[in-house]
Amino acid sequence: MTPESTQCPDLEALFTELEEGAGPCLEHAKGCPLCSAILEEHRLLEKDLFRLTDPLPPPDLVHQVMARVSAEPPPLRRELWTGVTILAVSLLVGLGVLLSNDAALSSAGTGLARSMVSSRAAFEALRSGANALWNTAAAPVAVMLALLLFSSLFGIKRLAGHSLPPSEA
Ligand SMILES: [Zn+2]
């Protein structure tokens, strides 16, 4: 133990003075490598914690995004249209699969009609409609739903990825 380290103040006193902004312990820390290292570590930790507990986007996020949109209109618009087109095509394909399946459509139509009569009949109709759809087109429906989900996610990711590059997030 060097003479300096035996004079080091209690950490609690040091941090209390740090919050107050002045004091004998802070004066000591200025000339003490051990205490200034502790203070620096505390400062960095506090900064990280602040960043972790503040996940909300900055209040001027919309302004930043709009500024970026006006700054580079042609490429960003092309990316936006790519994303929107992917989403639209996904929805159309998903809808097309359902509409092109006569059995599923007629089951759904019957179910819809019956649902007007009573809620219990509606439940049965929906159940049999879902069963019919699954029995007649389980594989294609599952595949199309998976494709729909993935392409939608891809489209959204493209949109989000271009609006907020990680370098400036
Ligand atoms: Zn010290």
Backbone and ligand atoms as CSV (ligand in chain L), in Angstrom:
chain,resi,resn,atom,element,x,y,z
A,1,MET,N,N,0.840,-1.202,0.000
A,1,MET,CA,C,0.000,0.000,0.000
A,1,MET,C,C,0.877,1.254,0.000
A,2,THR,N,N,0.668,2.106,-0.991
A,2,THR,CA,C,1.413,3.371,-1.045
A,2,THR,C,C,0.716,4.386,-0.147
A,3,PRO,N,N,1.399,5.421,0.245
A,3,PRO,CA,C,0.771,6.445,1.100
A,3,PRO,C,C,-0.487,7.043,0.470
A,4,GLU,N,N,-0.448,7.238,-0.881
A,4,GLU,CA,C,-1.624,7.829,-1.549
A,4,GLU,C,C,-2.868,6.969,-1.357
A,5,SER,N,N,-2.715,5.636,-1.567
A,5,SER,CA,C,-3.886,4.774,-1.557
A,5,SER,C,C,-4.508,4.689,-0.165
A,6,THR,N,N,-3.695,4.874,0.881
A,6,THR,CA,C,-4.281,4.833,2.223
A,6,THR,C,C,-5.093,6.087,2.502
A,7,GLN,N,N,-4.789,7.184,1.752
A,7,GLN,CA,C,-5.535,8.432,1.969
A,7,GLN,C,C,-6.813,8.487,1.138
A,8,CYS,N,N,-7.004,7.498,0.226
A,8,CYS,CA,C,-8.149,7.553,-0.670
A,8,CYS,C,C,-9.448,7.578,0.128
A,9,PRO,N,N,-10.380,8.462,-0.276
A,9,PRO,CA,C,-11.642,8.579,0.455
A,9,PRO,C,C,-12.543,7.380,0.216
A,10,ASP,N,N,-13.515,7.263,1.092
A,10,ASP,CA,C,-14.549,6.256,0.933
A,10,ASP,C,C,-15.276,6.498,-0.396
A,11,LEU,N,N,-15.587,5.396,-1.142
A,11,LEU,CA,C,-16.220,5.548,-2.466
A,11,LEU,C,C,-17.556,6.262,-2.369
A,12,GLU,N,N,-18.279,5.966,-1.279
A,12,GLU,CA,C,-19.595,6.592,-1.120
A,12,GLU,C,C,-19.450,8.107,-1.000
A,13,ALA,N,N,-18.433,8.537,-0.202
A,13,ALA,CA,C,-18.189,9.976,-0.048
A,13,ALA,C,C,-17.756,10.581,-1.367
A,14,LEU,N,N,-16.934,9.844,-2.107
A,14,LEU,CA,C,-16.443,10.341,-3.392
A,14,LEU,C,C,-17.600,10.558,-4.366
A,15,PHE,N,N,-18.509,9.569,-4.441
A,15,PHE,CA,C,-19.626,9.683,-5.391
A,15,PHE,C,C,-20.641,10.738,-4.931
A,16,THR,N,N,-20.773,10.891,-3.610
A,16,THR,CA,C,-21.664,11.957,-3.110
A,16,THR,C,C,-21.150,13.315,-3.561
A,17,GLU,N,N,-19.822,13.506,-3.428
A,17,GLU,CA,C,-19.240,14.779,-3.847
A,17,GLU,C,C,-19.300,14.937,-5.359
A,18,LEU,N,N,-19.251,13.803,-6.069
A,18,LEU,CA,C,-19.342,13.846,-7.533
A,18,LEU,C,C,-20.702,14.409,-7.952
A,19,GLU,N,N,-21.769,13.972,-7.225
A,19,GLU,CA,C,-23.104,14.478,-7.544
A,19,GLU,C,C,-23.238,15.944,-7.157
A,20,GLU,N,N,-22.569,16.306,-6.038
A,20,GLU,CA,C,-22.653,17.703,-5.601
A,20,GLU,C,C,-21.785,18.602,-6.472
A,21,GLY,N,N,-20.734,18.027,-7.045
A,21,GLY,CA,C,-19.908,18.804,-7.966
A,21,GLY,C,C,-18.605,19.305,-7.368
A,22,ALA,N,N,-18.455,19.216,-6.045
A,22,ALA,CA,C,-17.207,19.706,-5.439
A,22,ALA,C,C,-17.008,19.079,-4.069
A,23,GLY,N,N,-15.757,19.158,-3.552
A,23,GLY,CA,C,-15.465,18.622,-2.231
A,23,GLY,C,C,-14.036,18.146,-2.132
A,24,PRO,N,N,-13.578,17.891,-0.919
A,24,PRO,CA,C,-12.175,17.472,-0.695
A,24,PRO,C,C,-11.853,16.133,-1.361
A,25,CYS,N,N,-12.816,15.204,-1.404
A,25,CYS,CA,C,-12.565,13.906,-2.033
A,25,CYS,C,C,-12.336,14.074,-3.531
A,26,LEU,N,N,-13.114,14.966,-4.173
A,26,LEU,CA,C,-12.940,15.227,-5.604
A,26,LEU,C,C,-11.588,15.867,-5.858
A,27,GLU,N,N,-11.197,16.793,-4.961
A,27,GLU,CA,C,-9.885,17.437,-5.082
A,27,GLU,C,C,-8.783,16.394,-5.024
A,28,HIS,N,N,-8.942,15.433,-4.106
A,28,HIS,CA,C,-7.968,14.342,-3.976
A,28,HIS,C,C,-7.945,13.505,-5.258
A,29,ALA,N,N,-9.149,13.217,-5.816
A,29,ALA,CA,C,-9.235,12.339,-6.988
A,29,ALA,C,C,-8.515,12.930,-8.188
A,30,LYS,N,N,-8.485,14.269,-8.268
A,30,LYS,CA,C,-7.822,14.920,-9.398
A,30,LYS,C,C,-6.349,14.547,-9.479
A,31,GLY,N,N,-5.716,14.409,-8.309
A,31,GLY,CA,C,-4.288,14.104,-8.308
A,31,GLY,C,C,-3.994,12.640,-8.051
A,32,CYS,N,N,-5.040,11.817,-7.931
A,32,CYS,CA,C,-4.844,10.399,-7.600
A,32,CYS,C,C,-5.262,9.533,-8.784
A,33,PRO,N,N,-4.319,8.816,-9.391
A,33,PRO,CA,C,-4.667,7.974,-10.559
A,33,PRO,C,C,-5.698,6.906,-10.218
A,34,LEU,N,N,-5.625,6.356,-9.017
A,34,LEU,CA,C,-6.564,5.297,-8.625
A,34,LEU,C,C,-7.993,5.830,-8.573
A,35,CYS,N,N,-8.155,6.978,-7.887
A,35,CYS,CA,C,-9.506,7.535,-7.741
A,35,CYS,C,C,-10.020,8.088,-9.056
A,36,SER,N,N,-9.167,8.721,-9.866
A,36,SER,CA,C,-9.647,9.249,-11.143
A,36,SER,C,C,-10.030,8.107,-12.076
A,37,ALA,N,N,-9.339,6.963,-11.953
A,37,ALA,CA,C,-9.715,5.795,-12.755
A,37,ALA,C,C,-11.094,5.301,-12.344
A,38,ILE,N,N,-11.355,5.285,-11.036
A,38,ILE,CA,C,-12.668,4.854,-10.542
A,38,ILE,C,C,-13.751,5.795,-11.047
A,39,LEU,N,N,-13.467,7.100,-10.993
A,39,LEU,CA,C,-14.450,8.091,-11.442
A,39,LEU,C,C,-14.723,7.950,-12.933
A,40,GLU,N,N,-13.642,7.712,-13.707
A,40,GLU,CA,C,-13.804,7.573,-15.159
A,40,GLU,C,C,-14.646,6.336,-15.469
A,41,GLU,N,N,-14.376,5.242,-14.761
A,41,GLU,CA,C,-15.141,4.007,-14.964
A,41,GLU,C,C,-16.607,4.232,-14.634
A,42,HIS,N,N,-16.827,4.957,-13.534
A,42,HIS,CA,C,-18.201,5.260,-13.106
A,42,HIS,C,C,-18.910,6.098,-14.160
A,43,ARG,N,N,-18.188,7.058,-14.745
A,43,ARG,CA,C,-18.770,7.940,-15.747
A,43,ARG,C,C,-19.201,7.136,-16.976
A,44,LEU,N,N,-18.307,6.228,-17.432
A,44,LEU,CA,C,-18.621,5.415,-18.612
A,44,LEU,C,C,-19.799,4.489,-18.333
A,45,LEU,N,N,-19.812,3.906,-17.144
A,45,LEU,CA,C,-20.894,2.987,-16.772
A,45,LEU,C,C,-22.226,3.725,-16.754
A,46,GLU,N,N,-22.187,4.929,-16.198
A,46,GLU,CA,C,-23.397,5.734,-16.118
A,46,GLU,C,C,-23.902,6.066,-17.518
A,47,LYS,N,N,-22.961,6.361,-18.418
A,47,LYS,CA,C,-23.323,6.690,-19.787
A,47,LYS,C,C,-24.001,5.496,-20.454
A,48,ASP,N,N,-23.417,4.288,-20.267
A,48,ASP,CA,C,-23.992,3.069,-20.841
A,48,ASP,C,C,-25.382,2.810,-20.270
A,49,LEU,N,N,-25.518,2.977,-18.966
A,49,LEU,CA,C,-26.813,2.729,-18.323
A,49,LEU,C,C,-27.853,3.691,-18.855
A,50,PHE,N,N,-27.460,4.936,-19.026
A,50,PHE,CA,C,-28.378,5.940,-19.536
A,50,PHE,C,C,-28.843,5.549,-20.927
A,51,ARG,N,N,-27.891,5.050,-21.726
A,51,ARG,CA,C,-28.234,4.645,-23.092
A,51,ARG,C,C,-29.201,3.456,-23.061
A,52,LEU,N,N,-28.965,2.513,-22.135
A,52,LEU,CA,C,-29.804,1.313,-22.041
A,52,LEU,C,C,-31.209,1.655,-21.576
A,53,THR,N,N,-31.323,2.581,-20.618
A,53,THR,CA,C,-32.641,2.889,-20.063
A,53,THR,C,C,-33.367,3.924,-20.894
A,54,ASP,N,N,-32.802,4.323,-22.026
A,54,ASP,CA,C,-33.465,5.315,-22.874
A,54,ASP,C,C,-33.625,4.765,-24.288
A,55,PRO,N,N,-34.485,3.722,-24.455
A,55,PRO,CA,C,-34.602,3.081,-25.769
A,55,PRO,C,C,-35.489,3.871,-26.730
A,56,LEU,N,N,-36.149,4.916,-26.236
A,56,LEU,CA,C,-37.041,5.673,-27.108
A,56,LEU,C,C,-36.240,6.404,-28.177
A,57,PRO,N,N,-36.823,6.522,-29.383
A,57,PRO,CA,C,-36.121,7.260,-30.424
A,57,PRO,C,C,-36.034,8.728,-30.053
A,58,PRO,N,N,-35.041,9.428,-30.593
A,58,PRO,CA,C,-34.917,10.855,-30.283
A,58,PRO,C,C,-36.152,11.606,-30.740
A,59,PRO,N,N,-36.504,12.704,-30.052
A,59,PRO,CA,C,-37.738,13.423,-30.399
A,59,PRO,C,C,-37.750,13.965,-31.821
A,60,ASP,N,N,-36.552,14.161,-32.394
A,60,ASP,CA,C,-36.516,14.709,-33.761
A,60,ASP,C,C,-36.322,13.604,-34.794
A,61,LEU,N,N,-36.732,12.352,-34.420
A,61,LEU,CA,C,-36.521,11.224,-35.338
A,61,LEU,C,C,-37.250,11.449,-36.658
A,62,VAL,N,N,-38.535,11.853,-36.570
A,62,VAL,CA,C,-39.321,12.063,-37.786
A,62,VAL,C,C,-38.668,13.149,-38.640
A,63,HIS,N,N,-38.219,14.194,-37.974
A,63,HIS,CA,C,-37.556,15.281,-38.699
A,63,HIS,C,C,-36.305,14.761,-39.410
A,64,GLN,N,N,-35.535,13.934,-38.707
A,64,GLN,CA,C,-34.315,13.363,-39.293
A,64,GLN,C,C,-34.648,12.532,-40.521
A,65,VAL,N,N,-35.692,11.677,-40.381
A,65,VAL,CA,C,-36.070,10.806,-41.501
A,65,VAL,C,C,-36.551,11.642,-42.675
A,66,MET,N,N,-37.390,12.657,-42.384
A,66,MET,CA,C,-37.896,13.500,-43.461
A,66,MET,C,C,-36.757,14.253,-44.142
A,67,ALA,N,N,-35.804,14.703,-43.348
A,67,ALA,CA,C,-34.662,15.406,-43.922
A,67,ALA,C,C,-33.891,14.480,-44.848
A,68,ARG,N,N,-33.765,13.207,-44.431
A,68,ARG,CA,C,-33.054,12.245,-45.260
A,68,ARG,C,C,-33.820,11.981,-46.555
A,69,VAL,N,N,-35.154,11.898,-46.428
A,69,VAL,CA,C,-35.972,11.647,-47.619
A,69,VAL,C,C,-35.786,12.772,-48.628
A,70,SER,N,N,-35.805,14.029,-48.143
A,70,SER,CA,C,-35.681,15.150,-49.077
A,70,SER,C,C,-34.245,15.288,-49.570
A,71,ALA,N,N,-33.295,14.793,-48.766
A,71,ALA,CA,C,-31.887,14.915,-49.160
A,71,ALA,C,C,-31.560,13.977,-50.319
A,72,GLU,N,N,-32.079,12.747,-50.272
A,72,GLU,CA,C,-31.807,11.810,-51.362
A,72,GLU,C,C,-33.114,11.210,-51.850
A,73,PRO,N,N,-33.865,11.960,-52.641
A,73,PRO,CA,C,-35.188,11.467,-53.061
A,73,PRO,C,C,-35.167,10.267,-53.997
A,74,PRO,N,N,-34.412,10.274,-55.096
A,74,PRO,CA,C,-34.605,9.172,-56.063
A,74,PRO,C,C,-34.308,7.787,-55.495
A,75,PRO,N,N,-33.120,7.547,-54.875
A,75,PRO,CA,C,-32.850,6.175,-54.424
A,75,PRO,C,C,-33.795,5.731,-53.323
A,76,LEU,N,N,-34.113,6.640,-52.397
A,76,LEU,CA,C,-34.964,6.239,-51.289
A,76,LEU,C,C,-36.360,5.907,-51.788
A,77,ARG,N,N,-36.871,6.692,-52.718
A,77,ARG,CA,C,-38.212,6.419,-53.239
A,77,ARG,C,C,-38.244,5.075,-53.943
A,78,ARG,N,N,-37.150,4.766,-54.659
A,78,ARG,CA,C,-37.104,3.485,-55.343
A,78,ARG,C,C,-37.172,2.364,-54.311
A,79,GLU,N,N,-36.426,2.512,-53.212
A,79,GLU,CA,C,-36.447,1.492,-52.168
A,79,GLU,C,C,-37.825,1.381,-51.551
A,80,LEU,N,N,-38.477,2.526,-51.322
A,80,LEU,CA,C,-39.826,2.509,-50.753
A,80,LEU,C,C,-40.773,1.759,-51.669
A,81,TRP,N,N,-40.682,2.061,-52.982
A,81,TRP,CA,C,-41.572,1.392,-53.918
A,81,TRP,C,C,-41.291,-0.100,-53.964
A,82,THR,N,N,-40.007,-0.473,-53.865
A,82,THR,CA,C,-39.665,-1.898,-53.839
A,82,THR,C,C,-40.358,-2.572,-52.670
A,83,GLY,N,N,-40.276,-1.976,-51.489
A,83,GLY,CA,C,-40.894,-2.545,-50.298
A,83,GLY,C,C,-42.398,-2.620,-50.435
A,84,VAL,N,N,-43.014,-1.526,-50.910
A,84,VAL,CA,C,-44.477,-1.494,-51.059
A,84,VAL,C,C,-44.927,-2.534,-52.083
A,85,THR,N,N,-44.175,-2.640,-53.186
A,85,THR,CA,C,-44.529,-3.616,-54.215
A,85,THR,C,C,-44.451,-5.036,-53.668
A,86,ILE,N,N,-43.401,-5.311,-52.908
A,86,ILE,CA,C,-43.259,-6.653,-52.327
A,86,ILE,C,C,-44.451,-6.961,-51.434
A,87,LEU,N,N,-44.839,-5.990,-50.601
A,87,LEU,CA,C,-45.980,-6.203,-49.705
A,87,LEU,C,C,-47.261,-6.446,-50.509
A,88,ALA,N,N,-47.488,-5.619,-51.540
A,88,ALA,CA,C,-48.715,-5.736,-52.330
A,88,ALA,C,C,-48.773,-7.085,-53.041
A,89,VAL,N,N,-47.668,-7.482,-53.663
A,89,VAL,CA,C,-47.634,-8.756,-54.376
A,89,VAL,C,C,-47.871,-9.904,-53.400
A,90,SER,N,N,-47.274,-9.807,-52.211
A,90,SER,CA,C,-47.461,-10.856,-51.211
A,90,SER,C,C,-48.928,-11.011,-50.874
A,91,LEU,N,N,-49.597,-9.883,-50.629
A,91,LEU,CA,C,-51.011,-9.935,-50.268
A,91,LEU,C,C,-51.845,-10.492,-51.412
A,92,LEU,N,N,-51.557,-10.044,-52.642
A,92,LEU,CA,C,-52.327,-10.517,-53.791
A,92,LEU,C,C,-52.162,-12.020,-53.970
A,93,VAL,N,N,-50.922,-12.501,-53.822
A,93,VAL,CA,C,-50.666,-13.938,-53.994
A,93,VAL,C,C,-51.398,-14.730,-52.922
A,94,GLY,N,N,-51.346,-14.252,-51.678
A,94,GLY,CA,C,-52.031,-14.933,-50.588
A,94,GLY,C,C,-53.528,-14.990,-50.832
A,95,LEU,N,N,-54.080,-13.856,-51.294
A,95,LEU,CA,C,-55.507,-13.782,-51.595
A,95,LEU,C,C,-55.851,-14.704,-52.759
A,96,GLY,N,N,-54.977,-14.711,-53.769
A,96,GLY,CA,C,-55.200,-15.541,-54.946
A,96,GLY,C,C,-55.270,-17.008,-54.602
A,97,VAL,N,N,-54.432,-17.449,-53.699
A,97,VAL,CA,C,-54.445,-18.854,-53.298
A,97,VAL,C,C,-55.788,-19.212,-52.692
A,98,LEU,N,N,-56.307,-18.329,-51.832
A,98,LEU,CA,C,-57.588,-18.600,-51.190
A,98,LEU,C,C,-58.723,-18.585,-52.219
A,99,LEU,N,N,-58.695,-17.584,-53.130
A,99,LEU,CA,C,-59.796,-17.439,-54.081
A,99,LEU,C,C,-59.764,-18.530,-55.138
A,100,SER,N,N,-58.578,-18.993,-55.482
A,100,SER,CA,C,-58.481,-20.003,-56.540
A,100,SER,C,C,-58.866,-21.383,-56.036
A,101,ASN,N,N,-59.011,-21.501,-54.737
A,101,ASN,CA,C,-59.392,-22.798,-54.194
A,101,ASN,C,C,-60.910,-22.840,-54.012
A,102,ASP,N,N,-61.617,-23.487,-54.959
A,102,ASP,CA,C,-63.078,-23.490,-54.962
A,102,ASP,C,C,-63.649,-24.086,-53.682
A,103,ALA,N,N,-63.083,-25.195,-53.271
A,103,ALA,CA,C,-63.608,-25.878,-52.094
A,103,ALA,C,C,-63.516,-24.973,-50.870
A,104,ALA,N,N,-62.342,-24.340,-50.694
A,104,ALA,CA,C,-62.150,-23.473,-49.547
A,104,ALA,C,C,-63.100,-22.292,-49.604
A,105,LEU,N,N,-63.252,-21.733,-50.823
A,105,LEU,CA,C,-64.103,-20.551,-50.977
A,105,LEU,C,C,-65.558,-20.886,-50.676
A,106,SER,N,N,-66.048,-22.009,-51.210
A,106,SER,CA,C,-67.451,-22.347,-50.978
A,106,SER,C,C,-67.680,-22.672,-49.509
A,107,SER,N,N,-66.721,-23.312,-48.878
A,107,SER,CA,C,-66.849,-23.592,-47.448
A,107,SER,C,C,-66.922,-22.289,-46.672
A,108,ALA,N,N,-66.035,-21.338,-47.022
A,108,ALA,CA,C,-66.011,-20.061,-46.329
A,108,ALA,C,C,-67.316,-19.316,-46.564
A,109,GLY,N,N,-67.833,-19.373,-47.825
A,109,GLY,CA,C,-69.089,-18.704,-48.142
A,109,GLY,C,C,-70.231,-19.282,-47.347
A,110,THR,N,N,-70.300,-20.615,-47.294
A,110,THR,CA,C,-71.349,-21.267,-46.511
A,110,THR,C,C,-71.236,-20.881,-45.050
A,111,GLY,N,N,-69.995,-20.870,-44.569
A,111,GLY,CA,C,-69.771,-20.500,-43.170
A,111,GLY,C,C,-70.257,-19.099,-42.888
A,112,LEU,N,N,-69.972,-18.184,-43.839
A,112,LEU,CA,C,-70.376,-16.792,-43.669
A,112,LEU,C,C,-71.898,-16.683,-43.604
A,113,ALA,N,N,-72.568,-17.405,-44.508
A,113,ALA,CA,C,-74.024,-17.364,-44.549
A,113,ALA,C,C,-74.611,-17.908,-43.265
A,114,ARG,N,N,-74.057,-18.981,-42.793
A,114,ARG,CA,C,-74.596,-19.600,-41.582
A,114,ARG,C,C,-74.354,-18.723,-40.355
A,115,SER,N,N,-73.278,-17.944,-40.396
A,115,SER,CA,C,-72.961,-17.119,-39.234
A,115,SER,C,C,-74.034,-16.062,-38.998
A,116,MET,N,N,-74.822,-15.748,-40.039
A,116,MET,CA,C,-75.913,-14.792,-39.879
A,116,MET,C,C,-77.016,-15.394,-39.011
A,117,VAL,N,N,-77.140,-16.724,-39.027
A,117,VAL,CA,C,-78.237,-17.382,-38.340
A,117,VAL,C,C,-78.020,-17.410,-36.830
A,118,SER,N,N,-76.911,-17.998,-36.414
A,118,SER,CA,C,-76.658,-18.026,-34.974
A,118,SER,C,C,-75.160,-18.135,-34.719
A,119,SER,N,N,-74.766,-17.688,-33.553
A,119,SER,CA,C,-73.334,-17.663,-33.249
A,119,SER,C,C,-72.792,-19.081,-33.102
A,120,ARG,N,N,-73.643,-19.993,-32.591
A,120,ARG,CA,C,-73.174,-21.358,-32.426
A,120,ARG,C,C,-72.972,-22.016,-33.793
A,121,ALA,N,N,-73.941,-21.771,-34.682
A,121,ALA,CA,C,-73.813,-22.294,-36.042
A,121,ALA,C,C,-72.591,-21.680,-36.710
A,122,ALA,N,N,-72.332,-20.417,-36.407
A,122,ALA,CA,C,-71.189,-19.733,-36.999
A,122,ALA,C,C,-69.890,-20.399,-36.577
A,123,PHE,N,N,-69.826,-20.727,-35.301
A,123,PHE,CA,C,-68.611,-21.373,-34.808
A,123,PHE,C,C,-68.389,-22.701,-35.531
A,124,GLU,N,N,-69.472,-23.490,-35.644
A,124,GLU,CA,C,-69.366,-24.778,-36.332
A,124,GLU,C,C,-68.976,-24.581,-37.792
A,125,ALA,N,N,-69.590,-23.569,-38.419
A,125,ALA,CA,C,-69.324,-23.325,-39.835
A,125,ALA,C,C,-67.869,-22.913,-40.042
A,126,LEU,N,N,-67.391,-22.021,-39.192
A,126,LEU,CA,C,-66.008,-21.577,-39.303
A,126,LEU,C,C,-65.059,-22.748,-39.096
A,127,ARG,N,N,-65.448,-23.592,-38.138
A,127,ARG,CA,C,-64.607,-24.744,-37.850
A,127,ARG,C,C,-64.553,-25.677,-39.057
A,128,SER,N,N,-65.737,-25.965,-39.628
A,128,SER,CA,C,-65.761,-26.874,-40.777
A,128,SER,C,C,-65.126,-26.205,-41.987
A,129,GLY,N,N,-65.296,-24.882,-42.102
A,129,GLY,CA,C,-64.669,-24.157,-43.198
A,129,GLY,C,C,-63.161,-24.237,-43.100
A,130,ALA,N,N,-62.639,-24.027,-41.901
A,130,ALA,CA,C,-61.192,-24.105,-41.698
A,130,ALA,C,C,-60.701,-25.522,-41.949
A,131,ASN,N,N,-61.501,-26.518,-41.500
A,131,ASN,CA,C,-61.136,-27.911,-41.733
A,131,ASN,C,C,-61.090,-28.224,-43.219
A,132,ALA,N,N,-62.111,-27.741,-43.935
A,132,ALA,CA,C,-62.179,-27.999,-45.375
A,132,ALA,C,C,-60.983,-27.382,-46.075
A,133,LEU,N,N,-60.680,-26.144,-45.704
A,133,LEU,CA,C,-59.547,-25.454,-46.311
A,133,LEU,C,C,-58.261,-26.224,-46.046
A,134,TRP,N,N,-58.118,-26.659,-44.804
A,134,TRP,CA,C,-56.887,-27.349,-44.433
A,134,TRP,C,C,-56.801,-28.721,-45.121
A,135,ASN,N,N,-57.963,-29.405,-45.222
A,135,ASN,CA,C,-57.958,-30.749,-45.820
A,135,ASN,C,C,-57.690,-30.695,-47.319
A,136,THR,N,N,-58.234,-29.648,-47.982
A,136,THR,CA,C,-58.101,-29.612,-49.434
A,136,THR,C,C,-56.800,-28.973,-49.877
A,137,ALA,N,N,-56.266,-28.054,-49.083
A,137,ALA,CA,C,-55.095,-27.315,-49.561
A,137,ALA,C,C,-54.109,-27.021,-48.433
A,138,ALA,N,N,-53.867,-28.007,-47.598
A,138,ALA,CA,C,-52.992,-27.764,-46.447
A,138,ALA,C,C,-51.608,-27.313,-46.875
A,139,ALA,N,N,-50.985,-28.095,-47.775
A,139,ALA,CA,C,-49.600,-27.786,-48.147
A,139,ALA,C,C,-49.469,-26.436,-48.845
A,140,PRO,N,N,-50.261,-26.185,-49.920
A,140,PRO,CA,C,-50.108,-24.889,-50.585
A,140,PRO,C,C,-50.410,-23.715,-49.677
A,141,VAL,N,N,-51.434,-23.846,-48.843
A,141,VAL,CA,C,-51.783,-22.734,-47.952
A,141,VAL,C,C,-50.648,-22.464,-46.978
A,142,ALA,N,N,-50.095,-23.541,-46.416
A,142,ALA,CA,C,-48.997,-23.356,-45.459
A,142,ALA,C,C,-47.803,-22.704,-46.127
A,143,VAL,N,N,-47.473,-23.180,-47.333
A,143,VAL,CA,C,-46.323,-22.621,-48.049
A,143,VAL,C,C,-46.562,-21.153,-48.386
A,144,MET,N,N,-47.775,-20.846,-48.863
A,144,MET,CA,C,-48.049,-19.469,-49.251
A,144,MET,C,C,-48.053,-18.550,-48.040
A,145,LEU,N,N,-48.586,-19.033,-46.932
A,145,LEU,CA,C,-48.589,-18.198,-45.727
A,145,LEU,C,C,-47.164,-17.918,-45.274
A,146,ALA,N,N,-46.303,-18.945,-45.350
A,146,ALA,CA,C,-44.908,-18.759,-44.965
A,146,ALA,C,C,-44.232,-17.755,-45.892
A,147,LEU,N,N,-44.472,-17.903,-47.216
A,147,LEU,CA,C,-43.894,-16.975,-48.183
A,147,LEU,C,C,-44.400,-15.560,-47.936
A,148,LEU,N,N,-45.698,-15.474,-47.663
A,148,LEU,CA,C,-46.311,-14.166,-47.398
A,148,LEU,C,C,-45.626,-13.498,-46.209
A,149,LEU,N,N,-45.451,-14.267,-45.141
A,149,LEU,CA,C,-44.836,-13.731,-43.936
A,149,LEU,C,C,-43.410,-13.269,-44.210
A,150,PHE,N,N,-42.641,-14.137,-44.887
A,150,PHE,CA,C,-41.226,-13.815,-45.111
A,150,PHE,C,C,-41.067,-12.612,-46.034
A,151,SER,N,N,-41.885,-12.574,-47.107
A,151,SER,CA,C,-41.728,-11.451,-48.031
A,151,SER,C,C,-42.194,-10.151,-47.394
A,152,SER,N,N,-43.222,-10.223,-46.528
A,152,SER,CA,C,-43.650,-9.021,-45.821
A,152,SER,C,C,-42.545,-8.527,-44.903
A,153,LEU,N,N,-41.948,-9.455,-44.159
A,153,LEU,CA,C,-40.852,-9.091,-43.263
A,153,LEU,C,C,-39.698,-8.499,-44.051
A,154,PHE,N,N,-39.418,-9.108,-45.211
A,154,PHE,CA,C,-38.337,-8.618,-46.057
A,154,PHE,C,C,-38.617,-7.186,-46.501
A,155,GLY,N,N,-39.877,-6.960,-46.916
A,155,GLY,CA,C,-40.254,-5.621,-47.360
A,155,GLY,C,C,-40.127,-4.599,-46.248
A,156,ILE,N,N,-40.629,-4.956,-45.052
A,156,ILE,CA,C,-40.570,-4.038,-43.921
A,156,ILE,C,C,-39.119,-3.774,-43.532
A,157,LYS,N,N,-38.308,-4.838,-43.589
A,157,LYS,CA,C,-36.908,-4.684,-43.215
A,157,LYS,C,C,-36.197,-3.739,-44.180
A,158,ARG,N,N,-36.539,-3.853,-45.449
A,158,ARG,CA,C,-35.939,-2.954,-46.430
A,158,ARG,C,C,-36.295,-1.515,-46.126
A,159,LEU,N,N,-37.592,-1.306,-45.809
A,159,LEU,CA,C,-38.051,0.053,-45.505
A,159,LEU,C,C,-37.335,0.601,-44.276
A,160,ALA,N,N,-37.369,-0.203,-43.201
A,160,ALA,CA,C,-36.775,0.244,-41.944
A,160,ALA,C,C,-35.269,0.406,-42.093
A,161,GLY,N,N,-34.649,-0.552,-42.769
A,161,GLY,CA,C,-33.194,-0.524,-42.909
A,161,GLY,C,C,-32.719,0.712,-43.636
A,162,HIS,N,N,-33.518,1.181,-44.603
A,162,HIS,CA,C,-33.062,2.343,-45.354
A,162,HIS,C,C,-33.338,3.644,-44.633
A,163,SER,N,N,-34.407,3.639,-43.818
A,163,SER,CA,C,-34.744,4.873,-43.121
A,163,SER,C,C,-33.764,5.152,-41.985
A,164,LEU,N,N,-33.268,4.082,-41.360
A,164,LEU,CA,C,-32.419,4.269,-40.187
A,164,LEU,C,C,-31.173,3.398,-40.282
A,165,PRO,N,N,-30.142,3.881,-40.950
A,165,PRO,CA,C,-28.910,3.100,-40.977
A,165,PRO,C,C,-28.327,2.964,-39.571
A,166,PRO,N,N,-27.752,1.803,-39.256
A,166,PRO,CA,C,-27.238,1.581,-37.902
A,166,PRO,C,C,-26.161,2.592,-37.504
A,167,SER,N,N,-25.473,3.169,-38.491
A,167,SER,CA,C,-24.399,4.098,-38.164
A,167,SER,C,C,-24.932,5.357,-37.499
A,168,GLU,N,N,-26.224,5.683,-37.777
A,168,GLU,CA,C,-26.761,6.916,-37.218
A,168,GLU,C,C,-27.892,6.652,-36.239
A,169,ALA,N,N,-28.132,5.379,-35.911
A,169,ALA,CA,C,-29.219,5.053,-35.000
A,169,ALA,C,C,-28.841,5.456,-33.571
L,1,ZN,ZN,ZN,-7.223,8.219,-4.330
